[in-house]
Amino acid sequence: MATTNQKLIKLMSKHGLTLQQVADLLYVSLDAVKSWRVRESTTRHNPMPKAFLELLQIKLIETKWYR
């Protein structure tokens, strides 16, 4: 099963989202989003909270965010 971080990467690719756009949509820092995108084996890695992934999915549907 894909992690929330892997799902984030897939969503970003599908919708053509930048790191800054994700940060703005979720009201989090750019550094937070960057930490969700780094490899799990690095010290800068943080798992993306499931609630943030779900919020991003909802916002993308409601705003009809398309590439």
Buried (B, 14 or more C-beta within 10 A) or exposed (E): EEBBBEBBBEBBEEBEBEBEBBBEBBEBEEEBBBBBBEEEEEEEEBEBBEEBBEBBEEEBEEEEBEE
